[in-house]
């Protein structure tokens, strides 16, 4: 699933991708990533925080919750 948002005229675009892939016979692998593009991306990217640690924590909590539900 991809969520896309951005500024007018495509000055800055953000694509957040949520991916769930089969992993092994009974499992799945989840990931989230952000990709930015547009004319303002080189200027704004330097001031944006790295969201990967938050994505990793979310994935870990999701895994724990899914394992408790089975």
PDB file of N, CA, C, O and CB in Angstrom:
ATOM      1  N   UNK A   1       0.855  -1.150   0.000  1.00  0.00           N
ATOM      2  CA  UNK A   1       0.000   0.000   0.000  1.00  0.00           C
ATOM      3  C   UNK A   1       0.909   1.223   0.000  1.00  0.00           C
ATOM      4  O   UNK A   1       1.912   1.258   0.713  1.00  0.00           O
ATOM      5  CB  UNK A   1      -0.977  -0.008   1.219  1.00  0.00           C
ATOM      6  N   UNK A   2       0.558   2.219  -0.797  1.00  0.00           N
ATOM      7  CA  UNK A   2       1.343   3.450  -0.862  1.00  0.00           C
ATOM      8  C   UNK A   2       0.435   4.631  -0.561  1.00  0.00           C
ATOM      9  O   UNK A   2      -0.618   4.794  -1.177  1.00  0.00           O
ATOM     10  CB  UNK A   2       2.019   3.614  -2.253  1.00  0.00           C
ATOM     11  N   UNK A   3       0.854   5.450   0.391  1.00  0.00           N
ATOM     12  CA  UNK A   3       0.172   6.707   0.668  1.00  0.00           C
ATOM     13  C   UNK A   3       1.024   7.798   0.055  1.00  0.00           C
ATOM     14  O   UNK A   3       2.232   7.860   0.285  1.00  0.00           O
ATOM     15  CB  UNK A   3      -0.051   6.936   2.215  1.00  0.00           C
ATOM     16  N   UNK A   4       0.389   8.663  -0.730  1.00  0.00           N
ATOM     17  CA  UNK A   4       1.125   9.729  -1.396  1.00  0.00           C
ATOM     18  C   UNK A   4       0.526  11.077  -1.007  1.00  0.00           C
ATOM     19  O   UNK A   4      -0.694  11.242  -0.976  1.00  0.00           O
ATOM     20  CB  UNK A   4       1.102   9.540  -2.935  1.00  0.00           C
ATOM     21  N   UNK A   5       1.394  12.030  -0.714  1.00  0.00           N
ATOM     22  CA  UNK A   5       0.945  13.389  -0.443  1.00  0.00           C
ATOM     23  C   UNK A   5       2.025  14.340  -0.934  1.00  0.00           C
ATOM     24  O   UNK A   5       3.155  13.929  -1.199  1.00  0.00           O
ATOM     25  CB  UNK A   5       0.645  13.605   1.080  1.00  0.00           C
ATOM     26  N   UNK A   6       1.673  15.598  -1.051  1.00  0.00           N
ATOM     27  CA  UNK A   6       2.673  16.539  -1.519  1.00  0.00           C
ATOM     28  C   UNK A   6       2.155  17.949  -1.637  1.00  0.00           C
ATOM     29  O   UNK A   6       0.998  18.247  -1.339  1.00  0.00           O
ATOM     30  CB  UNK A   6       3.200  16.102  -2.826  1.00  0.00           C
ATOM     31  N   UNK A   7       3.047  18.803  -2.079  1.00  0.00           N
ATOM     32  CA  UNK A   7       2.753  20.218  -2.258  1.00  0.00           C
ATOM     33  C   UNK A   7       2.262  20.466  -3.677  1.00  0.00           C
ATOM     34  O   UNK A   7       2.456  19.646  -4.574  1.00  0.00           O
ATOM     35  CB  UNK A   7       3.995  21.079  -1.955  1.00  0.00           C
ATOM     36  N   UNK A   8       1.630  21.603  -3.856  1.00  0.00           N
ATOM     37  CA  UNK A   8       1.164  22.006  -5.180  1.00  0.00           C
ATOM     38  C   UNK A   8       2.299  22.002  -6.190  1.00  0.00           C
ATOM     39  O   UNK A   8       3.454  22.256  -5.849  1.00  0.00           O
ATOM     40  CB  UNK A   8       0.527  23.388  -5.120  1.00  0.00           C
ATOM     41  N   UNK A   9       1.960  21.715  -7.422  1.00  0.00           N
ATOM     42  CA  UNK A   9       2.903  21.706  -8.541  1.00  0.00           C
ATOM     43  C   UNK A   9       4.001  20.660  -8.387  1.00  0.00           C
ATOM     44  O   UNK A   9       4.995  20.688  -9.113  1.00  0.00           O
ATOM     45  CB  UNK A   9       3.529  23.067  -8.690  1.00  0.00           C
ATOM     46  N   UNK A  10       3.825  19.741  -7.446  1.00  0.00           N
ATOM     47  CA  UNK A  10       4.824  18.693  -7.251  1.00  0.00           C
ATOM     48  C   UNK A  10       6.144  19.195  -6.690  1.00  0.00           C
ATOM     49  O   UNK A  10       7.185  18.571  -6.899  1.00  0.00           O
ATOM     50  CB  UNK A  10       5.077  18.003  -8.543  1.00  0.00           C
ATOM     51  N   UNK A  11       6.112  20.312  -5.981  1.00  0.00           N
ATOM     52  CA  UNK A  11       7.351  20.862  -5.430  1.00  0.00           C
ATOM     53  C   UNK A  11       7.996  19.915  -4.431  1.00  0.00           C
ATOM     54  O   UNK A  11       9.221  19.820  -4.358  1.00  0.00           O
ATOM     55  CB  UNK A  11       7.082  22.201  -4.767  1.00  0.00           C
ATOM     56  N   UNK A  12       7.171  19.215  -3.661  1.00  0.00           N
ATOM     57  CA  UNK A  12       7.670  18.201  -2.736  1.00  0.00           C
ATOM     58  C   UNK A  12       6.616  17.107  -2.649  1.00  0.00           C
ATOM     59  O   UNK A  12       5.458  17.380  -2.335  1.00  0.00           O
ATOM     60  CB  UNK A  12       7.986  18.809  -1.317  1.00  0.00           C
ATOM     61  N   UNK A  13       7.008  15.891  -2.922  1.00  0.00           N
ATOM     62  CA  UNK A  13       6.109  14.744  -2.879  1.00  0.00           C
ATOM     63  C   UNK A  13       6.658  13.729  -1.892  1.00  0.00           C
ATOM     64  O   UNK A  13       7.871  13.579  -1.741  1.00  0.00           O
ATOM     65  CB  UNK A  13       5.936  14.111  -4.286  1.00  0.00           C
ATOM     66  N   UNK A  14       5.743  13.032  -1.220  1.00  0.00           N
ATOM     67  CA  UNK A  14       6.126  11.988  -0.280  1.00  0.00           C
ATOM     68  C   UNK A  14       5.337  10.730  -0.603  1.00  0.00           C
ATOM     69  O   UNK A  14       4.112  10.769  -0.723  1.00  0.00           O
ATOM     70  CB  UNK A  14       5.884  12.435   1.188  1.00  0.00           C
ATOM     71  N   UNK A  15       6.033   9.627  -0.742  1.00  0.00           N
ATOM     72  CA  UNK A  15       5.409   8.314  -0.909  1.00  0.00           C
ATOM     73  C   UNK A  15       5.793   7.465   0.291  1.00  0.00           C
ATOM     74  O   UNK A  15       6.971   7.173   0.498  1.00  0.00           O
ATOM     75  CB  UNK A  15       5.847   7.629  -2.255  1.00  0.00           C
ATOM     76  N   UNK A  16       4.804   7.067   1.083  1.00  0.00           N
ATOM     77  CA  UNK A  16       5.063   6.150   2.206  1.00  0.00           C
ATOM     78  C   UNK A  16       4.530   4.787   1.790  1.00  0.00           C
ATOM     79  O   UNK A  16       3.347   4.629   1.489  1.00  0.00           O
ATOM     80  CB  UNK A  16       4.383   6.651   3.558  1.00  0.00           C
ATOM     81  N   UNK A  17       5.428   3.805   1.778  1.00  0.00           N
ATOM     82  CA  UNK A  17       5.083   2.464   1.319  1.00  0.00           C
ATOM     83  C   UNK A  17       5.046   1.507   2.499  1.00  0.00           C
ATOM     84  O   UNK A  17       5.996   1.414   3.276  1.00  0.00           O
ATOM     85  CB  UNK A  17       6.086   1.971   0.259  1.00  0.00           C
ATOM     86  N   UNK A  18       3.928   0.798   2.618  1.00  0.00           N
ATOM     87  CA  UNK A  18       3.759  -0.269   3.598  1.00  0.00           C
ATOM     88  C   UNK A  18       3.747  -1.567   2.806  1.00  0.00           C
ATOM     89  O   UNK A  18       2.956  -1.725   1.876  1.00  0.00           O
ATOM     90  CB  UNK A  18       2.435  -0.088   4.462  1.00  0.00           C
ATOM     91  N   UNK A  19       4.618  -2.491   3.171  1.00  0.00           N
ATOM     92  CA  UNK A  19       4.735  -3.725   2.398  1.00  0.00           C
ATOM     93  C   UNK A  19       4.675  -4.944   3.320  1.00  0.00           C
ATOM     94  O   UNK A  19       5.307  -4.978   4.375  1.00  0.00           O
ATOM     95  CB  UNK A  19       6.047  -3.731   1.587  1.00  0.00           C
ATOM     96  N   UNK A  20       3.909  -5.930   2.901  1.00  0.00           N
ATOM     97  CA  UNK A  20       3.787  -7.199   3.610  1.00  0.00           C
ATOM     98  C   UNK A  20       4.090  -8.303   2.605  1.00  0.00           C
ATOM     99  O   UNK A  20       3.380  -8.463   1.612  1.00  0.00           O
ATOM    100  CB  UNK A  20       2.353  -7.377   4.253  1.00  0.00           C
ATOM    101  N   UNK A  21       5.160  -9.071   2.872  1.00  0.00           N
ATOM    102  CA  UNK A  21       5.618 -10.120   1.957  1.00  0.00           C
ATOM    103  C   UNK A  21       5.618 -11.464   2.663  1.00  0.00           C
ATOM    104  O   UNK A  21       5.914 -11.544   3.855  1.00  0.00           O
ATOM    105  CB  UNK A  21       7.027  -9.801   1.413  1.00  0.00           C
ATOM    106  N   UNK A  22       5.284 -12.528   1.926  1.00  0.00           N
ATOM    107  CA  UNK A  22       5.406 -13.874   2.508  1.00  0.00           C
ATOM    108  C   UNK A  22       6.851 -14.133   2.922  1.00  0.00           C
ATOM    109  O   UNK A  22       7.794 -13.719   2.246  1.00  0.00           O
ATOM    110  CB  UNK A  22       4.930 -14.958   1.499  1.00  0.00           C
ATOM    111  N   UNK A  23       7.004 -14.832   4.055  1.00  0.00           N
ATOM    112  CA  UNK A  23       8.335 -15.161   4.558  1.00  0.00           C
ATOM    113  C   UNK A  23       8.269 -16.553   5.164  1.00  0.00           C
ATOM    114  O   UNK A  23       7.669 -16.745   6.222  1.00  0.00           O
ATOM    115  CB  UNK A  23       8.835 -14.106   5.607  1.00  0.00           C
ATOM    116  N   UNK A  24       8.870 -17.501   4.514  1.00  0.00           N
ATOM    117  CA  UNK A  24       8.819 -18.870   5.004  1.00  0.00           C
ATOM    118  C   UNK A  24       7.433 -19.464   4.800  1.00  0.00           C
ATOM    119  O   UNK A  24       6.557 -18.830   4.211  1.00  0.00           O
ATOM    120  CB  UNK A  24       9.206 -18.925   6.481  1.00  0.00           C
ATOM    121  N   UNK A  25       7.242 -20.673   5.285  1.00  0.00           N
ATOM    122  CA  UNK A  25       5.963 -21.350   5.048  1.00  0.00           C
ATOM    123  C   UNK A  25       4.787 -20.759   5.827  1.00  0.00           C
ATOM    124  O   UNK A  25       3.648 -20.837   5.368  1.00  0.00           O
ATOM    125  CB  UNK A  25       6.099 -22.796   5.397  1.00  0.00           C
ATOM    126  N   UNK A  26       5.044 -20.171   6.994  1.00  0.00           N
ATOM    127  CA  UNK A  26       3.943 -19.688   7.832  1.00  0.00           C
ATOM    128  C   UNK A  26       4.118 -18.252   8.306  1.00  0.00           C
ATOM    129  O   UNK A  26       3.466 -17.838   9.265  1.00  0.00           O
ATOM    130  CB  UNK A  26       3.791 -20.579   9.022  1.00  0.00           C
ATOM    131  N   UNK A  27       4.976 -17.493   7.660  1.00  0.00           N
ATOM    132  CA  UNK A  27       5.248 -16.159   8.174  1.00  0.00           C
ATOM    133  C   UNK A  27       5.102 -15.073   7.133  1.00  0.00           C
ATOM    134  O   UNK A  27       4.787 -15.326   5.970  1.00  0.00           O
ATOM    135  CB  UNK A  27       6.617 -16.110   8.743  1.00  0.00           C
ATOM    136  N   UNK A  28       5.340 -13.856   7.588  1.00  0.00           N
ATOM    137  CA  UNK A  28       5.291 -12.691   6.719  1.00  0.00           C
ATOM    138  C   UNK A  28       6.331 -11.689   7.204  1.00  0.00           C
ATOM    139  O   UNK A  28       6.721 -11.688   8.372  1.00  0.00           O
ATOM    140  CB  UNK A  28       3.863 -12.057   6.698  1.00  0.00           C
ATOM    141  N   UNK A  29       6.765 -10.850   6.292  1.00  0.00           N
ATOM    142  CA  UNK A  29       7.737  -9.807   6.603  1.00  0.00           C
ATOM    143  C   UNK A  29       7.090  -8.461   6.290  1.00  0.00           C
ATOM    144  O   UNK A  29       6.521  -8.275   5.214  1.00  0.00           O
ATOM    145  CB  UNK A  29       9.074 -10.002   5.793  1.00  0.00           C
ATOM    146  N   UNK A  30       7.178  -7.529   7.227  1.00  0.00           N
ATOM    147  CA  UNK A  30       6.549  -6.216   7.093  1.00  0.00           C
ATOM    148  C   UNK A  30       7.626  -5.147   7.030  1.00  0.00           C
ATOM    149  O   UNK A  30       8.644  -5.242   7.715  1.00  0.00           O
ATOM    150  CB  UNK A  30       5.574  -5.941   8.268  1.00  0.00           C
ATOM    151  N   UNK A  31       7.400  -4.128   6.205  1.00  0.00           N
ATOM    152  CA  UNK A  31       8.321  -2.991   6.181  1.00  0.00           C
ATOM    153  C   UNK A  31       7.566  -1.714   5.811  1.00  0.00           C
ATOM    154  O   UNK A  31       6.517  -1.749   5.168  1.00  0.00           O
ATOM    155  CB  UNK A  31       9.478  -3.245   5.182  1.00  0.00           C
ATOM    156  N   UNK A  32       8.131  -0.595   6.236  1.00  0.00           N
ATOM    157  CA  UNK A  32       7.617   0.731   5.902  1.00  0.00           C
ATOM    158  C   UNK A  32       8.794   1.575   5.460  1.00  0.00           C
ATOM    159  O   UNK A  32       9.878   1.492   6.038  1.00  0.00           O
ATOM    160  CB  UNK A  32       6.866   1.390   7.113  1.00  0.00           C
ATOM    161  N   UNK A  33       8.582   2.392   4.430  1.00  0.00           N
ATOM    162  CA  UNK A  33       9.648   3.297   4.006  1.00  0.00           C
ATOM    163  C   UNK A  33       9.032   4.552   3.402  1.00  0.00           C
ATOM    164  O   UNK A  33       7.921   4.524   2.872  1.00  0.00           O
ATOM    165  CB  UNK A  33      10.596   2.605   2.987  1.00  0.00           C
ATOM    166  N   UNK A  34       9.768   5.644   3.490  1.00  0.00           N
ATOM    167  CA  UNK A  34       9.388   6.924   2.889  1.00  0.00           C
ATOM    168  C   UNK A  34      10.338   7.249   1.760  1.00  0.00           C
ATOM    169  O   UNK A  34      11.540   7.005   1.854  1.00  0.00           O
ATOM    170  CB  UNK A  34       9.387   8.058   3.939  1.00  0.00           C
ATOM    171  N   UNK A  35       9.790   7.803   0.688  1.00  0.00           N
ATOM    172  CA  UNK A  35      10.604   8.309  -0.414  1.00  0.00           C
ATOM    173  C   UNK A  35      10.088   9.697  -0.758  1.00  0.00           C
ATOM    174  O   UNK A  35       8.881   9.911  -0.878  1.00  0.00           O
ATOM    175  CB  UNK A  35      10.557   7.352  -1.664  1.00  0.00           C
ATOM    176  N   UNK A  36      11.013  10.636  -0.915  1.00  0.00           N
ATOM    177  CA  UNK A  36      10.661  12.013  -1.217  1.00  0.00           C
ATOM    178  C   UNK A  36      11.191  12.390  -2.588  1.00  0.00           C
ATOM    179  O   UNK A  36      12.230  11.895  -3.024  1.00  0.00           O
ATOM    180  CB  UNK A  36      11.208  12.966  -0.144  1.00  0.00           C
ATOM    181  N   UNK A  37      10.460  13.278  -3.266  1.00  0.00           N
ATOM    182  CA  UNK A  37      10.892  13.752  -4.574  1.00  0.00           C
ATOM    183  C   UNK A  37      10.351  15.161  -4.785  1.00  0.00           C
ATOM    184  O   UNK A  37       9.557  15.657  -3.986  1.00  0.00           O
ATOM    185  CB  UNK A  37      10.414  12.794  -5.707  1.00  0.00           C
ATOM    186  N   UNK A  38      10.781  15.790  -5.849  1.00  0.00           N
ATOM    187  CA  UNK A  38      10.318  17.132  -6.190  1.00  0.00           C
ATOM    188  C   UNK A  38      11.451  18.135  -6.143  1.00  0.00           C
ATOM    189  O   UNK A  38      12.549  17.838  -5.672  1.00  0.00           O
ATOM    190  CB  UNK A  38       9.208  17.564  -5.252  1.00  0.00           C
ATOM    191  N   UNK A  39      11.168  19.323  -6.636  1.00  0.00           N
ATOM    192  CA  UNK A  39      12.193  20.367  -6.728  1.00  0.00           C
ATOM    193  C   UNK A  39      12.744  20.787  -5.364  1.00  0.00           C
ATOM    194  O   UNK A  39      13.923  21.122  -5.252  1.00  0.00           O
ATOM    195  CB  UNK A  39      11.624  21.577  -7.434  1.00  0.00           C
ATOM    196  N   UNK A  40      11.912  20.772  -4.343  1.00  0.00           N
ATOM    197  CA  UNK A  40      12.353  21.214  -3.013  1.00  0.00           C
ATOM    198  C   UNK A  40      12.987  20.097  -2.187  1.00  0.00           C
ATOM    199  O   UNK A  40      13.529  20.360  -1.113  1.00  0.00           O
ATOM    200  CB  UNK A  40      11.183  21.791  -2.253  1.00  0.00           C
ATOM    201  N   UNK A  41      12.927  18.875  -2.662  1.00  0.00           N
ATOM    202  CA  UNK A  41      13.441  17.734  -1.879  1.00  0.00           C
ATOM    203  C   UNK A  41      14.890  17.917  -1.442  1.00  0.00           C
ATOM    204  O   UNK A  41      15.188  17.656  -0.276  1.00  0.00           O
ATOM    205  CB  UNK A  41      13.323  16.458  -2.689  1.00  0.00           C
ATOM    206  N   UNK A  42      15.816  18.352  -2.311  1.00  0.00           N
ATOM    207  CA  UNK A  42      17.207  18.503  -1.840  1.00  0.00           C
ATOM    208  C   UNK A  42      17.356  19.509  -0.695  1.00  0.00           C
ATOM    209  O   UNK A  42      18.215  19.341   0.170  1.00  0.00           O
ATOM    210  CB  UNK A  42      18.092  18.933  -2.995  1.00  0.00           C
ATOM    211  N   UNK A  43      16.530  20.542  -0.688  1.00  0.00           N
ATOM    212  CA  UNK A  43      16.627  21.559   0.368  1.00  0.00           C
ATOM    213  C   UNK A  43      15.969  21.099   1.665  1.00  0.00           C
ATOM    214  O   UNK A  43      16.513  21.324   2.746  1.00  0.00           O
ATOM    215  CB  UNK A  43      15.986  22.862  -0.098  1.00  0.00           C
ATOM    216  N   UNK A  44      14.822  20.469   1.571  1.00  0.00           N
ATOM    217  CA  UNK A  44      14.049  20.088   2.747  1.00  0.00           C
ATOM    218  C   UNK A  44      14.545  18.779   3.366  1.00  0.00           C
ATOM    219  O   UNK A  44      14.446  18.598   4.580  1.00  0.00           O
ATOM    220  CB  UNK A  44      12.583  19.960   2.381  1.00  0.00           C
ATOM    221  N   UNK A  45      15.066  17.884   2.562  1.00  0.00           N
ATOM    222  CA  UNK A  45      15.497  16.569   3.056  1.00  0.00           C
ATOM    223  C   UNK A  45      16.522  16.686   4.178  1.00  0.00           C
ATOM    224  O   UNK A  45      16.531  15.860   5.091  1.00  0.00           O
ATOM    225  CB  UNK A  45      16.081  15.745   1.916  1.00  0.00           C
ATOM    226  N   UNK A  46      17.370  17.680   4.125  1.00  0.00           N
ATOM    227  CA  UNK A  46      18.409  17.850   5.149  1.00  0.00           C
ATOM    228  C   UNK A  46      17.814  18.178   6.522  1.00  0.00           C
ATOM    229  O   UNK A  46      18.422  17.874   7.548  1.00  0.00           O
ATOM    230  CB  UNK A  46      19.380  18.955   4.731  1.00  0.00           C
ATOM    231  N   UNK A  47      16.639  18.792   6.545  1.00  0.00           N
ATOM    232  CA  UNK A  47      16.045  19.194   7.827  1.00  0.00           C
ATOM    233  C   UNK A  47      15.041  18.160   8.353  1.00  0.00           C
ATOM    234  O   UNK A  47      14.515  18.316   9.455  1.00  0.00           O
ATOM    235  CB  UNK A  47      15.354  20.551   7.678  1.00  0.00           C
ATOM    236  N   UNK A  48      14.778  17.126   7.586  1.00  0.00           N
ATOM    237  CA  UNK A  48      13.802  16.117   8.004  1.00  0.00           C
ATOM    238  C   UNK A  48      14.474  15.036   8.854  1.00  0.00           C
ATOM    239  O   UNK A  48      15.579  14.593   8.539  1.00  0.00           O
ATOM    240  CB  UNK A  48      13.122  15.483   6.772  1.00  0.00           C
ATOM    241  N   UNK A  49      13.803  14.611   9.934  1.00  0.00           N
ATOM    242  CA  UNK A  49      14.393  13.572  10.785  1.00  0.00           C
ATOM    243  C   UNK A  49      14.335  12.210  10.092  1.00  0.00           C
ATOM    244  O   UNK A  49      13.521  11.984   9.196  1.00  0.00           O
ATOM    245  CB  UNK A  49      13.665  13.508  12.146  1.00  0.00           C
ATOM    246  N   UNK A  50      15.206  11.323  10.522  1.00  0.00           N
ATOM    247  CA  UNK A  50      15.202   9.945  10.032  1.00  0.00           C
ATOM    248  C   UNK A  50      14.048   9.220  10.722  1.00  0.00           C
ATOM    249  O   UNK A  50      14.069   9.040  11.940  1.00  0.00           O
ATOM    250  CB  UNK A  50      16.584   9.222  10.305  1.00  0.00           C
ATOM    251  N   UNK A  51      13.053   8.809   9.959  1.00  0.00           N
ATOM    252  CA  UNK A  51      11.883   8.146  10.528  1.00  0.00           C
ATOM    253  C   UNK A  51      12.041   6.636  10.645  1.00  0.00           C
ATOM    254  O   UNK A  51      11.168   5.970  11.202  1.00  0.00           O
ATOM    255  CB  UNK A  51      10.678   8.455   9.697  1.00  0.00           C
ATOM    256  N   UNK A  52      13.132   6.083  10.133  1.00  0.00           N
ATOM    257  CA  UNK A  52      13.295   4.629  10.138  1.00  0.00           C
ATOM    258  C   UNK A  52      13.241   4.026  11.546  1.00  0.00           C
ATOM    259  O   UNK A  52      12.629   2.972  11.720  1.00  0.00           O
ATOM    260  CB  UNK A  52      14.608   4.263   9.483  1.00  0.00           C
ATOM    261  N   UNK A  53      13.855   4.652  12.558  1.00  0.00           N
ATOM    262  CA  UNK A  53      13.718   4.078  13.908  1.00  0.00           C
ATOM    263  C   UNK A  53      12.252   3.972  14.361  1.00  0.00           C
ATOM    264  O   UNK A  53      11.879   2.986  14.996  1.00  0.00           O
ATOM    265  CB  UNK A  53      14.500   4.926  14.912  1.00  0.00           C
ATOM    266  N   UNK A  54      11.430   4.958  14.049  1.00  0.00           N
ATOM    267  CA  UNK A  54      10.012   4.891  14.412  1.00  0.00           C
ATOM    268  C   UNK A  54       9.313   3.788  13.620  1.00  0.00           C
ATOM    269  O   UNK A  54       8.472   3.076  14.169  1.00  0.00           O
ATOM    270  CB  UNK A  54       9.320   6.253  14.162  1.00  0.00           C
ATOM    271  N   UNK A  55       9.647   3.636  12.347  1.00  0.00           N
ATOM    272  CA  UNK A  55       9.063   2.565  11.540  1.00  0.00           C
ATOM    273  C   UNK A  55       9.461   1.202  12.099  1.00  0.00           C
ATOM    274  O   UNK A  55       8.638   0.290  12.162  1.00  0.00           O
ATOM    275  CB  UNK A  55       9.506   2.690  10.066  1.00  0.00           C
ATOM    276  N   UNK A  56      10.716   1.065  12.503  1.00  0.00           N
ATOM    277  CA  UNK A  56      11.193  -0.206  13.058  1.00  0.00           C
ATOM    278  C   UNK A  56      10.491  -0.534  14.376  1.00  0.00           C
ATOM    279  O   UNK A  56      10.143  -1.689  14.624  1.00  0.00           O
ATOM    280  CB  UNK A  56      12.713  -0.157  13.272  1.00  0.00           C
ATOM    281  N   UNK A  57      10.283   0.471  15.216  1.00  0.00           N
ATOM    282  CA  UNK A  57       9.585   0.248  16.487  1.00  0.00           C
ATOM    283  C   UNK A  57       8.134  -0.162  16.232  1.00  0.00           C
ATOM    284  O   UNK A  57       7.614  -1.065  16.888  1.00  0.00           O
ATOM    285  CB  UNK A  57       9.637   1.522  17.368  1.00  0.00           C
ATOM    286  N   UNK A  58       7.485   0.506  15.278  1.00  0.00           N
ATOM    287  CA  UNK A  58       6.114   0.140  14.929  1.00  0.00           C
ATOM    288  C   UNK A  58       6.053  -1.306  14.458  1.00  0.00           C
ATOM    289  O   UNK A  58       5.169  -2.055  14.874  1.00  0.00           O
ATOM    290  CB  UNK A  58       5.561   1.080  13.843  1.00  0.00           C
ATOM    291  N   UNK A  59       6.982  -1.709  13.594  1.00  0.00           N
ATOM    292  CA  UNK A  59       7.014  -3.083  13.075  1.00  0.00           C
ATOM    293  C   UNK A  59       7.224  -4.082  14.212  1.00  0.00           C
ATOM    294  O   UNK A  59       6.615  -5.152  14.214  1.00  0.00           O
ATOM    295  CB  UNK A  59       8.130  -3.239  12.017  1.00  0.00           C
ATOM    296  N   UNK A  60       8.069  -3.748  15.163  1.00  0.00           N
ATOM    297  CA  UNK A  60       8.321  -4.630  16.301  1.00  0.00           C
ATOM    298  C   UNK A  60       7.059  -4.797  17.151  1.00  0.00           C
ATOM    299  O   UNK A  60       6.726  -5.909  17.559  1.00  0.00           O
ATOM    300  CB  UNK A  60       9.473  -4.079  17.160  1.00  0.00           C
ATOM    301  N   UNK A  61       6.365  -3.702  17.414  1.00  0.00           N
ATOM    302  CA  UNK A  61       5.122  -3.764  18.192  1.00  0.00           C
ATOM    303  C   UNK A  61       4.048  -4.531  17.429  1.00  0.00           C
ATOM    304  O   UNK A  61       3.299  -5.304  18.027  1.00  0.00           O
ATOM    305  CB  UNK A  61       4.623  -2.346  18.530  1.00  0.00           C
ATOM    306  N   UNK A  62       3.964  -4.327  16.125  1.00  0.00           N
ATOM    307  CA  UNK A  62       3.010  -5.053  15.294  1.00  0.00           C
ATOM    308  C   UNK A  62       3.281  -6.551  15.342  1.00  0.00           C
ATOM    309  O   UNK A  62       2.350  -7.351  15.436  1.00  0.00           O
ATOM    310  CB  UNK A  62       3.067  -4.551  13.849  1.00  0.00           C
ATOM    311  N   UNK A  63       4.550  -6.930  15.277  1.00  0.00           N
ATOM    312  CA  UNK A  63       4.953  -8.337  15.343  1.00  0.00           C
ATOM    313  C   UNK A  63       4.523  -8.943  16.681  1.00  0.00           C
ATOM    314  O   UNK A  63       3.948 -10.031  16.714  1.00  0.00           O
ATOM    315  CB  UNK A  63       6.487  -8.478  15.152  1.00  0.00           C
ATOM    316  N   UNK A  64       4.802  -8.242  17.782  1.00  0.00           N
ATOM    317  CA  UNK A  64       4.427  -8.732  19.111  1.00  0.00           C
ATOM    318  C   UNK A  64       2.924  -8.922  19.216  1.00  0.00           C
ATOM    319  O   UNK A  64       2.449  -9.929  19.741  1.00  0.00           O
ATOM    320  CB  UNK A  64       4.909  -7.766  20.197  1.00  0.00           C
ATOM    321  N   UNK A  65       2.189  -7.959  18.717  1.00  0.00           N
ATOM    322  CA  UNK A  65       0.713  -8.035  18.792  1.00  0.00           C
ATOM    323  C   UNK A  65       0.194  -9.207  17.941  1.00  0.00           C
ATOM    324  O   UNK A  65      -0.699  -9.938  18.370  1.00  0.00           O
ATOM    325  CB  UNK A  65       0.067  -6.690  18.310  1.00  0.00           C
ATOM    326  N   UNK A  66       0.750  -9.380  16.752  1.00  0.00           N
ATOM    327  CA  UNK A  66       0.312 -10.466  15.868  1.00  0.00           C
ATOM    328  C   UNK A  66       0.639 -11.822  16.482  1.00  0.00           C
ATOM    329  O   UNK A  66      -0.161 -12.751  16.368  1.00  0.00           O
ATOM    330  CB  UNK A  66       0.975 -10.339  14.481  1.00  0.00           C
ATOM    331  N   UNK A  67       1.793 -11.957  17.129  1.00  0.00           N
ATOM    332  CA  UNK A  67       2.182 -13.226  17.734  1.00  0.00           C
ATOM    333  C   UNK A  67       1.305 -13.556  18.940  1.00  0.00           C
ATOM    334  O   UNK A  67       1.034 -14.729  19.195  1.00  0.00           O
ATOM    335  CB  UNK A  67       3.653 -13.185  18.148  1.00  0.00           C
ATOM    336  N   UNK A  68       0.863 -12.560  19.677  1.00  0.00           N
ATOM    337  CA  UNK A  68      -0.031 -12.800  20.811  1.00  0.00           C
ATOM    338  C   UNK A  68      -1.420 -13.218  20.342  1.00  0.00           C
ATOM    339  O   UNK A  68      -2.122 -13.941  21.048  1.00  0.00           O
ATOM    340  CB  UNK A  68      -0.129 -11.548  21.687  1.00  0.00           C
ATOM    341  N   UNK A  69      -1.817 -12.768  19.161  1.00  0.00           N
ATOM    342  CA  UNK A  69      -3.154 -13.058  18.639  1.00  0.00           C
ATOM    343  C   UNK A  69      -3.292 -14.474  18.093  1.00  0.00           C
ATOM    344  O   UNK A  69      -4.409 -14.956  17.899  1.00  0.00           O
ATOM    345  CB  UNK A  69      -3.500 -12.074  17.557  1.00  0.00           C
ATOM    346  N   UNK A  70      -2.178 -15.141  17.844  1.00  0.00           N
ATOM    347  CA  UNK A  70      -2.254 -16.484  17.267  1.00  0.00           C
ATOM    348  C   UNK A  70      -2.284 -17.560  18.324  1.00  0.00           C
ATOM    349  O   UNK A  70      -2.347 -18.745  17.996  1.00  0.00           O
ATOM    350  CB  UNK A  70      -1.090 -16.721  16.343  1.00  0.00           C
TER     351      UNK A  70
END
